[in-house]
């Protein structure tokens, strides 16, 4: 990666040393700025081990001392707090790209998951082959223009819907974009010259919740993504499940109780055919609520007081809730995160999802277990960055020195 560390500074350690470094970095993420003695207490490591790891992590540019925050107690030797080296302090950044159906979003994100720069690139109607080149060139231009002078970009994380193979960096199947067997990682690497990691966006959001979100997510988490495509991700004990060939999470054809919406698969009542942004926007156009099939326009119309637009969004939320109830019964996670446009912006739509889910679920009677992503409107850019940041926090000595 773009951090260059002299050979003498590269740790030679084994798996235990890598695990210790990860424990220290996680403690700083969760509690920083924090003194080394506090890190030792939080991680269970010895003060000497913490000191060694802090030195290594500082050499890699991942943490820094914050002497200006020393408590002025006047008693004993002062302890200098340690914090992540964030973007505001000139620390390393990660590029994130979320590739959607009508548009893509690019971002630069720091080690705390804070987006410091972003850009949206519309590409609706562009043929599949031309779209590949457009996204790559636009990302390279974004990085050239928006990367702060002297900043180090560790790599690119790409998140996209559909069936994605992270190990190969390949989009196995994305029907809406017309991409099949497309080596997205290699293509973005060619355009940017940076290391690239690729994953499905539902899994990427789940990873960002594990890294930056609520503590309950680390026990068990289910993430349901509702956009132009509909998919899901499951994490148990802090590990996101991918399944053979990374095919887990395809819930597009999950049956929705009481839905009769026709699906291209030939059946009726499938989840994606009932609740996707594409279906919702087309219904809104037919009803004369918006001039073109853009779900964002429908959300805007509802926010402006259009009761018919509001009614359509509430209907969609209740359908999402019915599917959520089924998933709660099957998997019973500690936390169920729903990424859905309207509920992420207005709490009343989340309330509709919760109410419908609890009504239909037989196991879960706690609506507070159903939440929206911690990152709010920046959810997809933070998720894309987490495709790189997740492995970094798990193996900071290996990834940070790469």
NUTORTI-384532 format. One line per 3 residues: number of its first residue (from 1); their letters; for each residue z, y, x negated of N, C-alpha, C. Coordinates in steps of 0.2 Angstrom, whole numbers. Layout:
BEGIN
NUM> A> Z/Y/X/Z/Y/X/Z/Y/X | ...
***
This chain:
BEGIN
1> XXX> 0/-6/-4/0/0/0/0/6/-4 | 0/12/-1/0/18/-5/6/20/-9 | 12/17/-8/17/18/-12/16/14/-19
4> XXX> 16/18/-24/15/15/-31/22/15/-35 | 24/9/-36/31/8/-40/30/5/-47 | 32/8/-52/31/6/-59/34/-1/-59
7> XXX> 31/-6/-63/33/-13/-63/41/-14/-64 | 44/-9/-69/51/-10/-70/55/-9/-64 | 52/-5/-59/56/-3/-53/56/-8/-48
10> XXX> 51/-13/-48/50/-18/-43/55/-23/-44 | 59/-25/-38/64/-30/-39/61/-37/-39 | 64/-41/-43/62/-48/-44/65/-53/-39
13> XXX> 70/-50/-35/74/-54/-31/71/-60/-28 | 75/-64/-24/73/-69/-20/74/-68/-13 | 74/-73/-9/75/-72/-1/81/-68/1
16> XXX> 87/-70/-3/93/-67/-1/93/-60/-3 | 90/-58/-8/90/-51/-10/85/-47/-5 | 80/-50/-3/76/-47/2/80/-46/9
19> XXX> 83/-51/11/87/-51/17/93/-46/16 | 96/-45/10/101/-40/10/98/-33/10 | 92/-32/7/89/-25/8/87/-24/15
22> XXX> 85/-29/19/83/-28/26/90/-26/30 | 95/-29/28/102/-28/32/104/-20/30 | 103/-18/24/105/-11/22/100/-7/26
25> XXX> 94/-8/26/89/-3/29/90/-3/37 | 92/-9/40/93/-9/47/100/-5/48 | 105/-5/44/111/-2/45/110/6/45
28> XXX> 105/8/40/104/15/39/100/17/45 | 95/13/48/91/15/54/96/16/60 | 101/11/61/105/12/67/111/17/66
31> XXX> 113/18/60/119/22/59/118/28/55 | 113/29/51/112/34/46/112/41/49 | 114/46/45/116/46/38/123/42/38
34> XXX> 124/38/33/130/34/33/131/33/25 | 138/33/24/140/32/17/139/25/15 | 138/23/8/138/16/6/143/12/8
37> XXX> 149/15/8/155/11/11/154/9/18 | 151/13/22/150/12/29/145/6/30 | 139/7/25/134/2/26/137/-5/24
40> XXX> 142/-5/19/145/-12/17/149/-15/23 | 152/-10/27/156/-12/32/152/-15/38 | 146/-12/39/142/-13/45/138/-20/43
43> XXX> 136/-20/37/131/-26/35/135/-32/33 | 141/-31/31/145/-37/28/144/-39/21 | 140/-34/18/138/-35/11/144/-32/6
46> XXX> 144/-34/0/149/-31/-5/146/-24/-7 | 151/-19/-8/149/-12/-10/144/-13/-16 | 145/-17/-21/140/-18/-26/133/-20/-24
49> XXX> 133/-24/-19/126/-27/-17/123/-21/-13 | 127/-17/-9/124/-11/-5/122/-6/-10 | 125/-5/-16/123/0/-21/116/-2/-24
52> XXX> 116/-8/-25/110/-11/-28/104/-10/-24 | 105/-12/-17/99/-11/-12/98/-4/-11 | 103/0/-11/101/7/-9/97/10/-15
55> XXX> 98/8/-21/94/10/-27/87/8/-27 | 86/2/-25/80/-1/-24/76/2/-19 | 79/3/-13/76/6/-7/74/14/-9
58> XXX> 78/17/-12/77/24/-14/71/24/-19 | 70/20/-24/65/20/-28/58/18/-24 | 58/15/-19/53/14/-15/51/19/-10
61> XXX> 56/24/-10/55/30/-6/57/29/2 | 60/24/3/62/22/10/69/25/12 | 73/26/8/79/30/9/81/35/4
64> XXX> 85/40/6/87/45/1/94/47/2 | 97/50/-3/104/53/-2/104/60/1 | 109/61/5/109/68/9/116/71/7
67> XXX> 116/74/1/122/77/-2/125/83/2 | 120/86/6/122/92/10/127/90/16 | 127/83/17/131/81/23/138/78/21
70> XXX> 140/79/14/146/76/12/152/80/16 | 156/76/19/162/79/22/167/82/17 | 168/88/19/173/92/15/180/91/16
73> XXX> 182/85/15/189/83/16/194/85/10 | 191/85/4/195/87/-2/199/82/-4 | 199/76/-1/203/70/-3/199/65/-6
76> XXX> 200/62/-12/196/57/-15/189/59/-17 | 186/54/-20/179/55/-22/174/56/-16 | 170/61/-16/166/62/-10/161/56/-10
79> XXX> 159/54/-4/154/49/-3/147/52/-1 | 142/51/-4/136/54/-2/132/50/3 | 131/53/9/128/49/14/121/47/12
82> XXX> 118/41/15/112/39/14/108/39/21 | 102/41/21/98/41/27/91/39/25 | 87/37/31/80/35/30/76/41/27
85> XXX> 71/40/23/67/46/21/62/47/26 | 63/52/31/59/53/36/54/58/35 | 49/59/40/44/63/39/46/71/38
88> XXX> 51/73/41/53/80/40/56/81/33 | 58/76/30/60/77/23/55/75/18 | 49/74/20/43/72/16/43/65/14
91> XXX> 46/61/19/45/53/18/39/50/20 | 38/44/19/32/40/20/31/40/28 | 24/39/29/22/39/36/18/33/37
94> XXX> 17/31/44/13/26/46/8/28/51 | 1/26/50/-4/28/55/-4/23/60 | -4/25/66/-5/21/72/-11/22/76
97> XXX> -14/17/79/-20/18/83/-19/14/89 | -19/16/95/-19/12/101/-26/13/104 | -30/7/105/-37/7/107/-36/5/115
100> XXX> -38/10/119/-38/9/126/-45/8/129 | -46/8/135/-52/7/138/-56/13/139 | -53/19/142/-56/25/142/-56/29/136
103> XXX> -50/28/132/-49/32/126/-45/29/121 | -44/32/115/-40/29/110/-35/35/108 | -29/33/105/-25/38/103/-23/36/95
106> XXX> -23/42/91/-21/41/84/-14/45/83 | -10/42/79/-4/45/77/-1/44/70 | 3/49/68/6/48/61/14/48/63
109> XXX> 17/42/61/24/41/63/28/40/57 | 35/42/57/39/41/52/43/35/53 | 48/34/48/52/28/48/57/27/54
112> XXX> 58/33/57/63/33/63/59/32/70 | 52/31/69/48/31/75/47/37/78 | 47/43/74/45/49/77/38/51/76
115> XXX> 34/52/81/27/54/80/27/61/78 | 24/62/72/23/69/69/17/72/70 | 11/68/72/5/71/73/1/66/77
118> XXX> -3/68/82/-7/64/86/-13/67/88 | -18/63/91/-24/65/93/-27/60/98 | -30/62/103/-33/58/108/-41/58/108
121> XXX> -44/52/108/-51/52/107/-54/48/113 | -57/52/118/-61/49/123/-67/45/121 | -68/39/124/-74/36/123/-77/31/129
124> XXX> -75/34/135/-77/30/140/-85/30/141 | -88/24/142/-95/23/143/-99/21/136 | -95/22/131/-99/20/124/-100/13/123
127> XXX> -106/10/122/-107/3/121/-102/0/116 | -101/-6/116/-96/-10/112/-97/-9/105 | -103/-10/103/-105/-10/95/-104/-2/93
130> XXX> -106/3/97/-105/10/94/-98/12/94 | -94/9/99/-87/11/100/-83/9/93 | -85/3/90/-81/1/84/-82/6/79
133> XXX> -88/9/78/-89/14/73/-86/20/74 | -86/22/81/-83/28/83/-76/29/81 | -72/23/83/-65/23/82/-63/23/75
136> XXX> -67/19/71/-65/19/64/-67/26/60 | -72/29/62/-74/36/59/-69/41/61 | -67/41/68/-63/46/70/-56/45/67
139> XXX> -53/39/66/-47/38/63/-47/40/56 | -52/39/52/-52/41/45/-52/49/45 | -56/52/50/-56/60/50/-49/62/52
142> XXX> -46/59/57/-39/61/59/-34/61/53 | -34/55/49/-30/55/43/-31/60/38 | -38/61/37/-40/67/32/-37/73/34
145> XXX> -37/75/40/-36/82/43/-28/83/44 | -25/77/46/-18/78/49/-13/76/44 | -14/72/39/-9/69/34/-6/75/30
148> XXX> 0/77/31/3/82/27/2/82/19 | 1/87/16/-1/87/9/5/83/5 | 3/79/1/8/75/-3/11/69/1
151> XXX> 10/68/7/13/63/11/10/56/9 | 14/51/9/11/44/8/10/40/15 | 5/38/16/3/34/22/4/26/20
154> XXX> 8/23/22/10/16/20/4/11/23 | 1/13/28/-4/8/31/-5/10/38 | -10/6/41/-12/7/48/-10/2/53
157> XXX> -6/3/58/-5/-2/63/-9/0/69 | -13/-6/72/-17/-5/77/-15/-9/83 | -14/-7/89/-12/-10/95/-18/-10/100
160> XXX> -19/-15/103/-25/-16/108/-23/-21/113 | -26/-20/119/-24/-25/124/-29/-32/123 | -28/-36/128/-32/-43/127/-29/-48/122
163> XXX> -33/-52/120/-31/-58/116/-32/-56/109 | -27/-55/105/-27/-53/98/-24/-58/93 | -27/-59/88/-24/-64/83/-22/-59/77
166> XXX> -15/-58/76/-13/-54/71/-14/-56/64 | -13/-63/63/-14/-66/57/-21/-65/54 | -26/-65/58/-33/-64/56/-35/-57/57
169> XXX> -31/-53/60/-33/-46/62/-39/-45/66 | -39/-50/71/-45/-50/75/-44/-49/82 | -48/-46/86/-48/-46/93/-52/-52/96
172> XXX> -48/-57/98/-51/-63/100/-55/-62/107 | -52/-58/111/-56/-57/118/-53/-51/121 | -57/-46/122/-56/-40/126/-62/-38/131
175> XXX> -61/-41/137/-67/-41/141/-69/-34/143 | -64/-30/144/-65/-23/146/-69/-19/141 | -68/-20/135/-72/-16/130/-78/-20/127
178> XXX> -78/-27/129/-84/-31/127/-83/-33/120 | -77/-33/117/-76/-36/110/-74/-43/111 | -77/-47/107/-75/-54/106/-76/-57/99
181> XXX> -71/-59/96/-71/-61/89/-72/-55/84 | -69/-49/86/-71/-43/82/-65/-42/77 | -67/-42/70/-62/-41/65/-60/-34/64
184> XXX> -56/-32/69/-54/-25/69/-50/-23/63 | -46/-27/61/-42/-25/55/-46/-24/49 | -51/-28/47/-56/-27/42/-60/-21/43
187> XXX> -62/-19/49/-66/-13/50/-62/-7/49 | -56/-7/51/-52/-1/50/-50/0/43 | -49/-5/39/-48/-5/32/-54/-2/28
190> XXX> -60/-4/31/-66/-1/27/-66/6/28 | -64/9/34/-65/16/36/-59/20/32 | -53/17/32/-48/21/29/-45/20/22
193> XXX> -47/14/20/-45/12/13/-38/10/13 | -34/9/19/-27/7/19/-26/0/22 | -20/-3/20/-19/-9/23/-18/-9/31
196> XXX> -21/-13/34/-21/-13/42/-18/-19/45 | -13/-18/50/-11/-24/53/-12/-23/61 | -14/-28/64/-17/-28/71/-12/-32/76
199> XXX> -11/-30/82/-7/-34/87/-9/-32/94 | -8/-37/98/-8/-35/105/-3/-29/107 | -5/-25/112/-1/-19/113/6/-21/117
202> XXX> 5/-26/121/12/-28/124/17/-31/119 | 14/-35/114/19/-37/109/21/-31/104 | 17/-27/103/18/-21/99/24/-17/102
205> XXX> 23/-16/109/29/-12/112/35/-16/112 | 35/-22/113/41/-26/112/44/-26/105 | 40/-26/100/43/-25/93/46/-18/93
208> XXX> 43/-13/96/46/-6/95/53/-6/99 | 53/-9/104/60/-10/108/65/-13/103 | 63/-18/100/68/-22/96/70/-18/90
211> XXX> 65/-14/87/67/-10/81/70/-3/83 | 68/0/88/71/7/90/74/7/96 | 74/2/101/76/3/107/83/1/109
214> XXX> 85/-1/115/92/-3/117/94/-9/113 | 100/-10/112/103/-16/108/102/-22/112 | 102/-22/119/101/-28/123/94/-31/122
217> XXX> 89/-27/120/83/-30/118/83/-35/113 | 88/-35/108/88/-40/103/91/-46/105 | 94/-47/111/96/-53/113/90/-57/117
220> XXX> 87/-54/122/81/-56/125/78/-51/128 | 71/-51/128/67/-45/131/61/-48/134 | 59/-45/139/52/-46/142/49/-40/143
223> XXX> 43/-39/141/39/-33/142/33/-34/146 | 32/-30/151/26/-30/156/22/-24/155 | 16/-25/153/12/-19/152/7/-19/158
226> XXX> 7/-13/161/2/-12/167/-2/-6/165 | -8/-7/163/-13/-1/162/-20/-4/164 | -25/-2/161/-32/-5/163/-32/-12/162
229> XXX> -28/-15/157/-27/-22/157/-19/-23/158 | -18/-29/160/-11/-31/162/-9/-37/158 | -4/-36/154/-1/-42/150/6/-41/148
232> XXX> 9/-46/145/16/-46/144/18/-49/137 | 24/-48/135/27/-51/129/34/-53/130 | 36/-58/126/43/-61/127/46/-61/120
235> XXX> 52/-59/119/56/-59/113/63/-62/114 | 64/-67/110/71/-70/110/74/-70/103 | 81/-67/104/84/-66/97/81/-62/92
238> XXX> 77/-57/94/74/-53/90/67/-55/87 | 65/-60/90/58/-63/88/53/-63/94 | 47/-59/93/42/-59/98/38/-66/98
241> XXX> 38/-69/104/34/-75/104/27/-74/105 | 23/-78/100/16/-77/101/12/-83/103 | 15/-89/102/12/-95/104/6/-97/100
244> XXX> 4/-103/101/-2/-106/97/-8/-101/98 | -11/-99/92/-17/-95/92/-15/-88/95 | -9/-86/95/-7/-80/97/-9/-78/105
247> XXX> -9/-83/109/-12/-83/115/-6/-81/121 | 0/-80/119/5/-79/124/5/-72/127 | 7/-72/133/7/-65/136/2/-64/141
250> XXX> -3/-68/143/-8/-67/147/-5/-68/155 | -3/-63/158/-1/-63/165/-6/-60/170 | -12/-59/167/-17/-55/172/-18/-59/178
253> XXX> -17/-66/178/-18/-70/184/-12/-73/187 | -6/-70/186/0/-71/189/-1/-69/196 | 1/-74/201/0/-72/208/5/-67/211
256> XXX> 3/-62/214/8/-57/217/9/-59/224 | 15/-60/226/16/-61/233/14/-56/238 | 11/-58/243/8/-53/249/2/-50/246
259> XXX> -1/-51/240/-7/-47/238/-13/-52/240 | -19/-48/243/-25/-52/244/-31/-49/241 | -29/-45/235/-34/-42/231/-39/-47/228
262> XXX> -46/-46/229/-50/-51/226/-50/-50/218 | -51/-55/214/-51/-55/207/-57/-58/205 | -60/-56/199/-66/-58/196/-66/-66/195
265> XXX> -60/-69/194/-59/-76/193/-61/-80/199 | -61/-77/205/-63/-80/211/-57/-81/216 | -51/-80/213/-45/-81/217/-43/-74/220
268> XXX> -38/-73/224/-36/-67/227/-28/-66/225 | -26/-60/224/-19/-59/223/-17/-59/216 | -22/-59/211/-20/-60/204/-17/-53/202
271> XXX> -12/-53/197/-8/-47/196/-13/-41/193 | -17/-43/189/-22/-37/186/-26/-34/191 | -29/-39/196/-33/-37/201/-30/-33/206
274> XXX> -23/-33/206/-19/-30/211/-16/-23/209 | -14/-23/202/-11/-17/200/-13/-13/194 | -19/-15/191/-21/-12/185/-23/-4/187
277> XXX> -23/0/182/-25/7/182/-33/7/185 | -37/2/182/-44/2/185/-44/2/192 | -41/-3/195/-41/-5/202/-38/1/206
280> XXX> -32/4/203/-29/9/207/-33/15/207 | -37/17/201/-41/23/201/-47/22/206 | -50/16/206/-56/15/211/-53/16/218
283> XXX> -48/14/220/-45/14/227/-44/22/228 | -41/26/223/-40/33/224/-47/37/225 | -52/35/222/-58/38/223/-61/36/230
286> XXX> -61/30/232/-63/28/238/-60/32/244 | -53/33/243/-49/37/248/-50/44/247 | -54/47/242/-55/54/242/-49/58/239
289> XXX> -45/54/235/-39/58/232/-41/61/226 | -45/58/222/-47/61/215/-55/60/215 | -58/65/211/-65/65/210/-68/59/206
292> XXX> -64/56/201/-67/51/197/-62/46/195 | -64/40/193/-59/35/193/-54/35/186 | -49/40/187/-45/41/181/-38/41/184
295> XXX> -34/36/182/-27/35/185/-23/41/184 | -24/44/178/-20/50/176/-21/56/181 | -27/56/184/-28/61/189/-24/60/195
298> XXX> -23/53/197/-19/51/203/-12/53/202 | -9/52/196/-2/54/194/-1/61/195 | -6/65/192/-6/72/192/-6/75/200
301> XXX> -10/71/204/-11/74/211/-4/72/214 | -1/67/213/6/65/216/11/70/214 | 11/72/207/16/77/205/15/83/208
304> XXX> 9/85/210/7/91/213/9/91/221 | 11/86/223/14/85/230/9/82/235 | 4/79/233/-1/75/237/3/69/239
307> XXX> 5/68/246/8/63/248/4/56/249 | -2/57/249/-6/51/249/-7/48/242 | -7/52/237/-7/50/230/-1/47/229
310> XXX> 5/50/231/11/47/230/12/40/233 | 10/40/239/10/33/243/6/28/239 | 1/29/236/-3/24/233/1/22/227
313> XXX> 4/27/223/8/25/217/14/21/219 | 17/23/225/23/19/227/21/12/229 | 15/11/232/12/4/234/11/0/227
316> XXX> 8/3/222/7/0/216/14/-2/213 | 19/2/213/25/1/210/28/-5/214 | 28/-5/220/31/-11/224/28/-18/222
319> XXX> 21/-18/221/17/-24/219/19/-26/212 | 20/-21/207/23/-22/201/30/-25/201 | 34/-23/206/40/-25/207/41/-32/209
322> XXX> 36/-34/213/36/-41/216/34/-46/210 | 29/-44/206/28/-48/200/34/-48/195 | 37/-43/194/43/-42/190/48/-47/192
325> XXX> 49/-47/199/54/-52/202/53/-59/200 | 46/-61/200/45/-68/198/46/-69/191 | 45/-64/186/46/-65/179/53/-65/178
328> XXX> 57/-61/181/64/-62/181/67/-69/182 | 65/-72/188/67/-78/190/65/-83/184 | 59/-83/181/57/-88/177/60/-87/170
331> XXX> 61/-81/168/63/-80/161/70/-77/160 | 73/-74/165/79/-71/165/81/-67/159 | 78/-62/157/79/-59/150/85/-54/151
334> XXX> 88/-52/146/93/-47/146/90/-40/148 | 84/-39/146/81/-33/147/74/-34/149 | 71/-31/154/64/-31/156/61/-24/156
337> XXX> 57/-23/151/54/-16/150/47/-16/153 | 46/-11/157/39/-10/161/36/-4/158 | 30/-5/155/26/1/153/21/2/159
340> XXX> 22/7/163/17/8/168/17/16/169 | 12/19/170/11/26/169/15/30/173 | 16/29/180/19/33/184/27/33/183
343> XXX> 29/26/182/37/25/182/39/28/175 | 35/29/170/37/32/164/38/39/164 | 35/42/169/35/49/170/40/52/176
346> XXX> 40/48/181/44/50/187/49/44/188 | 56/45/189/60/40/190/60/37/197 | 57/40/202/57/37/208/52/31/208
349> XXX> 47/31/204/43/25/204/46/19/201 | 50/21/196/54/15/193/59/13/198 | 62/17/202/66/15/207/63/10/212
352> XXX> 56/12/214/52/7/218/51/0/215 | 50/0/208/49/-6/205/55/-10/205 | 61/-7/203/67/-10/203/69/-13/210
355> XXX> 68/-9/215/70/-11/222/66/-17/224 | 60/-17/223/55/-23/225/57/-29/221 | 58/-28/214/60/-34/210/66/-37/212
358> XXX> 71/-33/214/78/-36/215/77/-40/222 | 73/-37/227/72/-40/233/69/-46/233 | 64/-47/228/60/-53/228/63/-58/223
361> XXX> 68/-56/218/71/-61/213/76/-65/216 | 77/-71/214/83/-75/216/88/-75/211 | 87/-73/205/91/-74/199/95/-67/197
364> XXX> 91/-62/197/93/-56/194/95/-51/200 | 101/-49/200/103/-44/205/106/-37/202 | 103/-36/196/105/-30/192/99/-26/191
367> XXX> 98/-21/195/92/-17/193/92/-13/187 | 97/-12/184/98/-8/178/95/-12/172 | 94/-18/173/90/-22/168/83/-21/167
370> XXX> 80/-17/172/73/-16/172/73/-8/170 | 69/-7/164/69/0/161/62/1/159 | 61/8/157/55/10/154/56/10/147
373> XXX> 50/11/143/51/11/136/55/16/133 | 59/15/128/63/20/125/59/26/122 | 53/25/120/49/31/117/45/35/122
376> XXX> 46/34/129/43/38/134/36/39/133 | 33/45/134/25/45/134/22/43/127 | 26/43/122/24/41/115/24/34/114
379> XXX> 25/30/119/26/23/119/21/19/115 | 14/21/116/9/17/113/8/19/106 | 9/25/104/8/27/97/14/24/93
382> XXX> 20/24/96/26/21/92/25/14/91 | 22/11/97/21/3/96/16/2/91 | 10/6/91/5/4/86/8/5/79
385> XXX> 12/10/78/15/11/71/20/5/69 | 23/3/75/28/-3/74/25/-9/71 | 18/-10/72/15/-16/70/15/-16/62
388> XXX> 16/-10/59/17/-10/52/25/-9/50 | 28/-5/54/35/-4/53/40/-10/54 | 38/-14/59/42/-20/60/42/-24/54
391> XXX> 37/-26/51/37/-30/45/40/-27/39 | 40/-20/39/43/-16/33/50/-17/34 | 53/-16/40/60/-17/40/63/-24/39
394> XXX> 59/-29/41/61/-36/39/60/-38/32 | 55/-35/28/54/-36/21/53/-30/17 | 58/-26/17/57/-19/14/55/-19/6
397> XXX> 57/-24/3/56/-24/-5/49/-27/-6 | 47/-31/-2/40/-34/-2/35/-29/1 | 36/-27/7/31/-22/10/31/-16/7
400> XXX> 37/-13/6/37/-6/3/34/-5/-4 | 34/-11/-8/32/-11/-15/25/-13/-15 | 22/-15/-9/15/-17/-9/10/-12/-11
***
